[in-house]
Amino acid sequence: MRFRILIIGRANAGKTTILQRVCNTRENPEIYDSNGEEIDPAVLMASRERGVHHIENEMVFASNPGFVFHDSRGFEAGGQSEFKKVKDFIASRSKKSRLSDRIHVIWYCIPMDEDGRSFTEAEVKFFSQCDTGSIAVMVLFTKFDALYDDEFAELISKGVSRKDAEALAPQHAKEAFANGPQLKLLYNRKGNQRPPRCHICLADMDKENADCGILIERTADILDDDTLKQMFVSTQRTNVELSVRYAVEM
């Protein structure tokens, strides 16, 4: 049985890099249509250039075929038709009779680089209008290291040495973000029909020694169905300690 994840986010959110980290590979995924037929990369690229995208397509990495990913590419425009496709896809997959055909978790990626620090219409619409039912949703604030530069500059302006500023910037960025507007909006239950179960901040995912352990751990934590939790833990291969821990607990 395969674990199925819907990943949502803008084109520059670093989604592919994160999926590669989760599957411990640098290779691109194989893409399959809804009939299980592999799609030629050239055909896929031509479709993307025409603005055509099928959320039903499955992305599978050869290094870990136990994970199946669906990408909502195109939703970022915030258009009603794109949003409806995402809503219909989630609703349809929620009703599948076979557990393996359902969406098991949603990762919503929001990049924190210069162009993406405020929520777009698409993100506001998703959390205020999209009924995700019992599907666990986690927000991934990607490219979080972009915030380090701001804090570094602020520390330098206060007379802190470059060495100390470099060491202190990550923690200062986390503290500033924890008290910032993004999280207040995200967890505002009055405005959000379905706020996420949790969020994480991912930095430096493009670096050679990048660690996605926190993503794996928090995903396992938010799954409240023991069968799904066991499926996820047994499918992931990057966090051996987690596998051992849940093997003991279960």
C-alpha positions in Angstrom: 0.0 0.0 0.0 1.3 3.4 -1.0 1.1 6.7 1.0 -0.4 9.5 -1.0 0.4 13.2 -0.4 -1.0 16.3 -2.0 1.5 19.1 -2.1 0.2 22.6 -2.7 2.1 25.8 -3.3 3.5 28.3 -5.7 5.9 27.4 -8.5 8.9 28.9 -6.6 8.1 27.3 -3.3 10.8 24.6 -3.5 8.3 21.7 -3.6 10.4 19.4 -5.8 13.5 19.9 -3.7 11.5 19.0 -0.6 10.1 15.8 -2.2 13.6 14.8 -3.4 14.8 15.2 0.2 12.0 13.1 1.6 12.7 10.4 -1.0 16.5 10.8 -0.5 17.3 11.4 -4.2 18.5 14.1 -6.6 16.6 12.5 -9.5 13.4 13.9 -11.0 10.2 12.0 -10.4 8.4 9.7 -12.9 5.0 11.0 -13.8 1.9 8.8 -14.4 -1.5 9.7 -15.6 -4.8 8.6 -13.9 -4.7 5.4 -15.9 -1.2 4.5 -14.6 0.5 5.2 -17.9 3.9 6.9 -17.7 3.9 10.4 -19.3 6.8 11.4 -21.5 8.7 14.3 -19.9 8.7 16.2 -23.3 4.9 15.9 -23.5 4.6 17.0 -19.9 6.8 20.0 -20.4 4.8 21.0 -23.5 1.6 20.8 -21.5 3.0 23.0 -18.7 4.1 25.6 -21.3 0.5 25.7 -22.5 -0.7 26.2 -18.9 -2.2 22.7 -18.7 -1.8 20.8 -15.6 -3.5 17.7 -14.2 -3.7 17.3 -10.4 -4.6 13.7 -10.9 -1.1 13.0 -12.3 1.0 10.9 -9.9 4.7 11.8 -9.1 6.8 8.8 -8.0 10.5 8.7 -7.2 12.3 5.5 -8.0 14.2 5.8 -4.8 11.0 5.4 -2.8 8.0 4.3 -4.8 6.0 3.9 -1.6 5.2 7.6 -1.8 2.8 9.0 -4.4 2.7 12.8 -4.7 0.1 15.0 -6.4 1.0 18.6 -7.3 -1.6 21.4 -7.4 0.6 23.4 -9.8 -1.5 26.2 -11.3 -3.5 26.9 -8.1 -1.2 29.8 -7.2 -3.1 32.0 -9.7 -6.0 32.1 -7.3 -8.5 31.7 -10.2 -11.8 30.2 -9.4 -11.4 27.3 -11.9 -8.1 26.3 -10.5 -9.4 26.5 -7.0 -12.5 24.4 -7.9 -10.2 21.7 -9.4 -8.3 21.4 -6.0 -11.6 21.3 -4.0 -13.1 18.7 -6.3 -9.9 16.6 -6.2 -9.8 16.6 -2.4 -13.5 15.8 -2.1 -13.2 13.0 -4.7 -10.2 11.4 -3.1 -11.8 11.6 0.3 -14.6 9.3 -0.9 -12.4 6.6 -2.5 -13.3 3.2 -1.2 -9.8 2.0 -1.2 -7.5 3.6 1.5 -4.6 3.6 -0.9 -6.5 5.8 -3.4 -7.3 8.5 -0.9 -5.2 11.6 -0.1 -3.6 10.9 3.3 -2.0 14.2 4.1 -1.7 17.7 2.5 1.5 19.7 2.6 0.9 23.4 1.8 4.1 25.2 0.9 4.5 29.0 1.4 7.9 30.4 0.5 9.5 33.0 2.7 11.8 34.6 0.2 11.3 38.2 -1.0 8.4 37.6 -3.2 6.4 35.4 -0.9 6.2 36.7 2.6 2.6 37.7 2.5 -0.3 35.3 1.9 -1.7 35.4 -1.6 -5.4 35.2 -2.5 -4.9 31.5 -3.2 -3.7 30.7 0.3 -6.4 32.8 2.0 -9.0 31.1 -0.2 -7.8 27.6 0.6 -7.8 28.0 4.4 -11.1 29.9 4.5 -13.1 28.0 1.9 -11.6 24.5 1.2 -13.1 21.7 3.3 -10.3 19.2 3.8 -12.5 17.0 6.0 -10.4 14.6 8.0 -7.3 15.0 5.9 -4.4 16.3 8.0 -3.0 19.6 6.7 0.5 20.9 7.5 1.9 24.2 6.3 5.5 24.2 5.2 7.1 27.7 5.4 9.9 27.0 2.8 13.0 29.0 2.0 12.9 30.2 5.6 16.6 31.0 5.5 15.7 34.1 3.4 14.6 35.6 6.7 18.1 35.2 8.2 19.4 37.9 5.9 17.0 40.5 7.4 17.9 39.6 10.9 21.6 39.5 10.1 21.4 43.1 8.7 19.4 44.2 11.7 22.0 42.8 14.1 24.9 44.4 12.2 23.1 47.8 12.4 23.1 47.4 16.1 26.9 46.9 16.3 27.0 43.1 16.5 30.0 41.6 14.9 29.5 39.7 11.6 30.5 36.4 13.2 28.0 36.8 16.1 25.3 38.2 13.8 25.6 35.1 11.5 25.3 32.8 14.5 22.3 34.7 16.1 20.3 35.4 12.9 18.5 32.0 12.6 17.2 32.1 16.2 16.2 35.8 15.9 14.3 35.0 12.7 12.4 32.2 14.3 11.4 34.4 17.3 10.3 37.3 15.0 8.3 34.9 12.8 6.6 33.3 15.8 5.2 36.7 16.7 4.5 37.8 13.2 1.3 38.3 11.2 1.5 35.0 9.1 0.8 32.7 12.0 -1.9 34.9 13.4 -3.7 34.8 10.1 -3.1 31.1 9.6 -4.6 30.0 12.9 -7.4 32.6 13.0 -10.2 30.1 13.3 -12.8 32.9 12.8 -11.5 33.4 9.3 -10.3 29.9 8.5 -12.7 27.1 8.1 -9.9 24.5 8.3 -6.7 25.8 9.9 -3.8 23.5 9.5 -2.9 21.0 12.3 0.6 22.5 12.5 3.3 24.3 10.6 7.1 23.9 10.2 9.8 26.2 9.0 12.2 24.7 6.4 15.6 26.3 5.7 18.5 25.5 3.4 16.7 22.5 1.8 18.8 23.1 -1.3 22.1 22.4 0.5 23.9 19.1 0.4 23.5 18.3 4.1 19.8 19.4 4.3 17.8 17.5 6.8 14.0 17.0 6.4 13.7 15.0 9.6 11.4 17.6 11.2 9.0 17.3 8.3 8.8 13.5 8.7 8.4 13.6 12.4 5.7 16.3 12.4 3.8 14.5 9.6 3.7 11.3 11.7 2.6 13.3 14.7 -0.5 14.9 13.1 -1.8 11.6 11.7 -4.5 10.6 14.1 -5.4 7.3 12.4 -3.1 4.5 13.6 -3.3 2.7 10.2 -2.2 5.8 8.3 0.5 6.6 10.9 1.9 3.1 10.5 1.7 3.4 6.7 3.6 6.7 6.7 6.3 5.6 9.1 7.0 2.3 7.3 7.1 4.1 3.9 9.5 6.9 4.8 13.2 5.8 4.8 15.0 8.9 5.9 14.4 8.8 9.6 15.4 5.5 11.1 14.9 6.7 14.7 11.3 7.5 13.9 10.7 4.0 12.5 12.2 2.5 15.6 10.3 4.7 18.0 6.9 4.0 16.4 7.7 0.3 16.1 8.1 0.2 19.8 5.0 2.4 20.5 2.8 0.3 18.2 
